[in-house]
């Protein structure tokens, strides 16, 4: 299997507070579980922050779960692939790299970044229940549009259990407790 990268887009204080409560709850449950999985499976974790001076840093509930080697990108571009540091990092990746994308907002930065990653030849899966927009219609329409572009749209638990493969995985108990 290609090297997976968990890409968490703009889960920042001011953006997070503007999201619907159900979406905030899902992000708080899913992202730490995905980061835990990434640590056990050797996945890279990349995090973007859109203009952190104005929108704040990544929320502490997510930031505090970061692995020591997490790659962070401060950006002003809505499409992370247009950020010079992010783009430079992409240049060094094999095209077999598979991006698992979560974050805010589904119809802006998540959508634009996923589309660019796909256009560059990377495999992309957007975790439908771990992306948020202020309005449900915007989230729904952007996920529908991404699906028409051969981008996988799946729930995060599917990815967790696909990677764990069996209840005998060393991280199974900890991850299953995390998502309850």
N, C-alpha and C positions, 0 to 999 in steps of 0.2 A: 504494500500500500504506500502511496505517496505520503510525504511528510505533511501532516495536518498543521494548520495554523488557526488558532482561535483568535478572531479579530473582534475586539470590543470597541464599538464606535460611540464616542461622546456621551458616556454615562456620567454626566456632570451635574453638579448641584442645581443650577438654575434650570437646566433642561429637564432633569429628573422630576423636579417639583411640578413642572407643567404637564406631566403625563397623567393619564387616568390612574386611579388607585389600583385597579386590577393589574395594569401593566407594570406599575412600580413593584407590586408584590411579586409578580412573575420574575422580573429582573433580579430582585433581591434574593430569590430562591435559586434561580437557574444559574446565574453567572458564577457564584462561588462554587457550585457543583461542577460546572464546566471547567473552571480553573483547577479544581482538585483533580479532575480527570486528566487534564492536560499535564499536570505535574507527574502523575503516575504513568502516563503513556509517553512522555517525552515530547509532547507537542510544544511548539512555540506559542507564546501568547503575545499578541500585539494590541496596543491600546492607543486610541486617538483621543485627543482633547481639542475641541473646537474653541479657539480663542479663550483659553482658561482665565485670562485677566478679567474678562467680562462675564463668563459663564461659570466660573469656578472650576476647581479640580474635579477629578473623578470622585464620586461619592465615597465616603470612608468605608461603608459596608462592602464595597467592591474593592477599593484600593487596598484595604487591609488584608485581602486574600491573594494579592499579587505574588507571583513567584519572584525570586530574586533576579532572574534573568529576563523579566518582562521587558519588551521593547515599547517605549512610549514615544508618541509623535504629537507634538503641538502643531496645530494647523489653523489656517484661516480659510483654506479651500474646503468646499462642501464635498467634493470628490477627493477622498484621501489619496488616490493615485496621482493627483496633480500636485501634491505636496512633494517638494524636492527630496527630502530625507526618506519619505515613504517610497517614492518612485525609485530612488537609488537602492533601497533594500530589496525591492521587487526584482531589480536587474540581476541580483545574485541568486535568485531562487530557480530551481528547476520548474518547468511548466507542469510537472506532475503534482506540484504542491496543491493541496486542497484547503481552501479557506472556509471556515465555519464562522458566519457573521452574525453578530448580535449587536443591539444598541439602539440609539436614538438619532434622529427621527427616521422612521421607516421610509417615508416618502421623499426625504432629502438626502442626507449623508449616507444612510444605509443603501438606499436605492442606487444613487450615483456611483458609490464605491463598488458595489456588487456588479453593476453593469460594466464598469471599467475593468475590474478583475477578470470577468468573463471575456471581454473583448481582447484582453492581453493573453488569453489562452489558459487561464487557471480554472480549475474546477471550483465551483462556489455552491455552498449550501447556506441558505438563510434560515435561521431558526425562528419560525413564525411566532412562537409564543415568548420570544425573548427579544423582540423588536417592538418599539412603541412610537406612536405619533399622538399629538394632542387630540386629533380627531380620528375616530375609528374608521371612517370612510377612507381617509388618506392612507392609513395603514393597509386596509384591505385592497384598495386599488393598486397600491405599489407592489404588494405581494403577488397579486394576480398578474401584473405586468412582468415581474421578474420570472414567474413560472413559464411565461410564453417564450422566454429567452433561454430556455434550457438551464435554468438555475434551479437547483433542488430547493423546495420549500418543505421543511419538516419540523415537527415538534422537537424540543430539546431532549426529551426523554428517549426518543428514538436514537439519537446520536449517542447518548450516554450508554444505553444498553447495547447498541451495536459495537461500541468500543470495548465495553466490559466483557462481552461475549458469553459469560456464564457467572452464576452466583459464587463461583469459587475464585473469582478475580480478587486479588488482595485489597482492592479499594471498594469492592461492592458494598460492604456493610456501611462504610462511612458515607459513600455517595448516596445510598438509598436512604439513610437517615437524614441527609442534607435536603433531599427533595420532598420529604413528607410534610 
